[in-house]
Structure formats: C-alpha cells, structure tokens
Amino acid sequence: MKFKPLFLAVVIVVLQACSPNKPPSVTYIESPKQPDPTKPAGETVPAPPTTDPAKSPEQIAQEAKANEMKKMLERMPKAGPEPSIAPTATPRNTVKTAGGIPQETLYEVPGQGTDGWAKSTMTGEQLGVKLDEGMKTLSGVYGEAIAATRDSEMQGSTKSEIWIQDASHYKVEFNIPEKPTEANFMMGAGQARGTFINGTWKSDDLPDAPAALDDRISHLGSLAFFPLVDQKPMWSVLLKQLTAGEQGFRAIVEEKLIPVGTEERIFYRVLAERKGEKPATAEIRVDGKRFLPVTVRLNRALGSKKNQFMQWNAQWSFTRPIDPGTFKVPSTVK
C-alpha cells in the first residue's frame, strides 16, 4: 500500500487472518487532501474500485469481510487506551483518526536530569543484561503495545497484542516501520515455530536486525523479543553500543522512583542523542522490578526535509488467563 503526500486517505485496516491468529488492528491517516474542484463543496469523492488479479478468491473474500468489520467498528464507540505504567512527558502531538478509533498521543522526550530523572550507577550494558534476562524468562504474561509514528507524509498508530506462556509458546504481534499497515507476528507452539511476515508464513525466520542504531531502535517492537524467541542477547548489545558512543551517539542511564499502585517502583531510562547531519534523540524506559521495556521513543531526521517521530508503549499483565489455543503454527511451516 502506498502513502501519497498531500492526499487525505484514512486507512483503517481490520485484518482477519486466514489462520485462527488475528493480526494487529491498524489505523493511519495521511496529510490533508486538497478539495476536488470538479465536485461541489462537502461532496465525498469515492475512490474508484480496484481489483488485484493476483489475489486469490479467499483473499478477496477476506478483504470484503474486513471492510464490513471496518464499517461496523466505525459505528461503535471506542474507549481510549489505558495509560502506560511508564511516566509520560509533555504532550507532543495527538494523532487524529476517524471513525471513533482511539487517539494516541506522542510525547516530547524529557531532557537529561529533568522531570525527576537522575543519573544511575547502572551502566547501559548492565541494564541490557537485565533486560535480556527478563525477556528470556518471561512466562504467563499478556501485553498490549501501541506503536505511533508521525512524519511529513503520514501519521498514525497500530495496536498489537503479546501472548507469552513460556519460551516455547508465544505469539508476538508487531509492525515494521517501513510498512506500518502490514500485520506480522512471531509464533511458538512447542517444537513448531514460525514468523508471519509480509503476508507469508516462514519457518523460524526472524526479522533482520538493522545495523544502524537508530534503525534498530525503531524496530524494537519486534527486536525486543529476540532474547525470548532465540535465547540470544539483544538488549545488552544495543545499550552497550549506545552508551559507548558508537555511530555518533552519546547516551546516559538515568533512574526515577514512580508510584505504581501501592508501591514506589524504580524505573530506568537510556537517553541517547546524536548531533550533526543526522540528528536523533532516543529514549528507552524500563520497569526496574521485572526489567521489561515499557516505552521507546525516537525523534530523528531522515534527510534535510523530513523528520520522523516514533513511539512504542507497552503494558504488561501477569494475571490475565492465556488460552492455549492462541499458539498455532500451520503444519505447512517446516
């Protein structure tokens, strides 16, 4: 699907997977569209019908069902997303959507030593090791994540679900920043493992980790779970590189006590900044009790005339029952 600048096209994708697995819902909106001079003011100009000859009858039927579901959702009131347990900062921008879809707010990244954050004695590598261990041993957890993005061409948000029974039984939904409306997930069902990416099931084929650190941060919606899925370190490598000053970044680890329920819990954050021709600011917030990521923010320049802001917020529950039927990999995936 292509996003064209200066054209209003609200795209609400409610995908129903061919398998029992339901991909994440997606909401996107582009830049304002100019009025059609050939039509009276206020008249809607419908898009011409399109038919893709490469699509199978099953795909066409599935899309028709998704369109009916979209119309139904547009008539239903929606509750806004619950706040993340991570502390928020000054609102940056609200993503406007249509059809009653919840709005997602983007936030400015608080500067070093502000908003109650203070320098931590923990190093980036030490924090990364604890994150790797926390993700590697996750069990009995349900998570919801909202990924939001905004640049000069589009803005929008995607909601995904995370089901983890143990290291062999999991379903992690995620989106790829370069293709934000495509639904993907990693799945483990005992000995069977697979990845549904770009509309195709692949056997044990994880998304590639980009070499550029800012690109890697933008892909943390999927990369965060690599220590669970392949039992190899990811966080310790990334945070060590950031705090070591690689690729022009300067980073610091800070900490802050934040009320969570009836307790005060310590949170950590890595604040990284790169100046020069490709400036970027990144923030990664971590729950210091369970060492799980709760917020990732990235504000960067993509060329001389394009800026991009991305945010990933996750909420975790260790009390929600998990349906064993959630974890199913098609028998055709070898």
N, C-alpha and C positions, 0 to 999 in steps of 0.2 A: 504494500500500500504506500502511496506517495503522498507527502505533505507538501502542498504548494503554498508559497508565501502570498500574503495579502488576499487570501480567499477564506471565507468562513465556511468551515465544514465540520460540524460536530459529529464525531465518530464515536458511537457507543457500541462497543463490541461485547456481546454477551455470548461467549463461545460455549458450546456444549460438546465435549469431546466424544469421539466415536466410542472410546472405552468408557468404563464407569467413572473415570477420573475427570473432574471438572477443572479446566484451566482457570486462571485468574480473570476477574472482570476488568475491563479496561475502559477508561474514559479519556478522551483527548479533545482539545479544541485548538483551532489554528487562529492566526491573526485575522482581524476584522476584514470582511469582504466588502468590496465596493458595490453599490446598487447597480442593478441591470437597467440601463437607460431605455430598453425596449419594453419594460414592464411597468405598470402603474405602481406608485409607491405603496408599500405594505404587502404586495403580492408575492407569494413564495414561488420561486422558480425551481421546479423539481429537476433533479438530475436525470439524465436520460438513462433508461435501463441498459444494463451491460450483461453480457453473457460470456463466460470464460469457457471456451471449448475444451480446455484441458481439465476441467473439473468433472469429477465423476457424479453420477446421479445421487449418490449418497452425500457428497459434499454439498451439492445444490440443495438437497432436502434439509441438510443440517443448517445451512445458512438461512433458509426460509424459516426454520424453527427459531433460529436466533433472532431474526427480525421480529417475529411475533412476540418473543420474550422481551425484546427491547421496548416494543410498544406498550406491553403490559407494565414494565418497570417504570416507564415514563409517567404512567397514571398513578403510580404508588408513591406515597410519601416516604422519604428516606431519612433515617437518623444519621447524624454526623458521626465521624469516627471518634472513638474514645481517645483521650489524651495519652501519649506515651508516658511510661514511668520515668523517662529521661526528662530533665528540666528543659523548658523551652526558653527561647530568647526573644528578642524584639521581632515582631512580625515583619516579614519582608514583602510578601505579596500573597494574595489569595487567588487561587486558580478558579476561574469562573467556569461552571459547567451548565449543562441544560438538562431538562427532563427530571429535575429533582435529585440528581446524583449529588452525593455529599461533596462539599468543597474541601480542599486540602490547602493548608497554609504553609508557605515557605518562610523560613526564618533566617535572619542575619546570624552570622557566627560571632559570638561574643569574643572580643579581643583578649589577648593574654592577660591574666591577672584580674579580669573584670568579672562581674556578676557572681562573686563569691568563689571563683576558681583560684586555687593556689598551687604553686609548684609542688610536684610529688617527688618522693625519694625513689619511686619505682621508675626503672628505665623502660624505654619503648620495647626492647627485646623481652624483658621480664613480663611486661603486661601482655605481650604477644604470646608468650609461652603459656600463660594462664588462660588466655582466650582459646588457644589451640586445645588445651586440655579440657576446658569447659565445653567446647563444641564436640570434641571427640567422644565424651562420655554422656552426652545428652540422652535422656530417656524419659518417656512418659510426658512429653511436652507438646503443647499446641501453641502455634504462634500466628499472629496476623501482622503483615507488613504492608505499608503504603509507600510506594515509590513515586515521587513527584519530580517533574522536570520543567524547566522553562528556558527558552532561548528566543532568538529573534523570529523564528519561524513557527513555533508551536509551544503550547504549554498544556499540561495535563497530569493525570495521576493514574496509577494502577494499584489494585489491591490484590494481594496474594495470601495464600494460606500455607502453613507449615505444620506437618504432622510427623512426629518422631516417636516411635515406640522404643526403638533401640538402634544400634549401629547397623542392623541388618534389615530393619523395617522402618521406612521413612518415605515421605512424599514432600518435596520442597518445590513450591512453585516460585518462578522468578521470571523477570523480563530482561531483555538485552537492551541497553540504552540506544543502540543504533537502530533497533527495530522495536520501538516501545509498545506497539499494539499486538505483538505476537506473544502467545501464551506458551510457556515452556515449563517443564518440571523434571526433577531428578527423582527416581523411584527405586526403592529397595524392597524386595519381597523375599526375604530369606536368601537363598542362593541366587535367585534371579535379580538382576539389576539392569536398569536401562535409563536412558535420558530421552525425553520427548522434546525435541528442539527443531525449530523451523518447520514444524508440521510433520516431522518424521521421527519414529522410534529408532534409537540407536542403542547398541549393546555396550553398557558400561563406558560410554563416551562422554566425558565431562567437557563443559565449555573450556576453551583455551583461556589461560590467564595472560592478559596483555603485559608486555614488557614495560611500557611507560607507567610510572607510579600513579599519575592522576587517572589514567585509563583503568588501572587496576582498582582504584578506589571507586570509580563509577560503576564497576561490575561487582561490588561487594554483595549485592543482593543474591548472587549465586556463589561467588568465591568464598563467602563467609562459612559455607557449609562443607568445604573441601576436607577439613580435618575429620569430620564425621564420615563423609562418603568414601574417601580413600585413605583415611587414617594417616595422613601426612601433614606436616606443619604448613601453615599458610600465613597466619597472623604474625607469628614471630619473625618471619622473613620480611613481611611488608613493614612492620613497625620498626624493625631494626634499620631497614634501608631509609625510612623517613627520618628517624632521629639521628642517623649517621650523616645526613646531609647529601644523600645521593640525588642525582638528577636536579640539583639546584634547590632542593627543599631544605628548609630549616624547621625543625619540629621540637616540641616540648611536651612533656606529660604533666598534666595537672589533675587535681582531685578536689572533691567537694562533698560535704555531707548533705543529703537531701532526705526530707521526710517521705517515707513510703509506708502508708498505712499507719501502724502504731510505732514504727521504728524509724530511726535515722540510719540511712544506708549510705555507704561511701560509693561514689561514682568516680570513674576516671575518664579523662578525655585526652586524646592526642590532637594537638593543634599544630598543623603544618602549613607553611607558607612558602611560596616561590615567587620571586620577583623577576623582572626582566621582560623579555619579549613575549613569553608565555606565562603570565602571572596566574597563580592559582592559590586558593585558600581551601584547606580541608579540615574537617573536624570529625573525629570518631569518638563516640561516647560509649562507655562500658559499665554495666551493672557490676559493682565490685563484690557482690555477695556470691553470685553464680557465675560471674565472668562470661556474660553474654553481651553481644553488641545490641544497643538499643537505638542508636541514631548515627547516621553517616550523612555528612553534608559536604558538597563540593561546589565551589564557585570558581570558574576558570574562563580564560579567554581562548576561543577557538578561532584564531586568525585575528586580523586587525579590526574587523567589524562585527564579530559575533562573540557574545558571551553566553555561558551556559551555567545554570544553577540546578543542582540535583540534590535531592534529599530522600533518605530511606529511614523510615521509623518502624520499629518492631515492638510488639507487645507479646509477652510470654505468659502462658498459664500451665501450671503443673497439676491442676485439679480437674481439667476437662477430660471426660472419658474419650478414649480413642477406639474407633471402630476398626477391627482387624481387616474388614473388607476394603479399607482405604488403600491398602498396599497390593496392587495387582499389576504385574508386568505381562504383556501379551506373550503367549507361547511362541510366537514367531520371532521374538527377540532372543537371539542366541549369544 
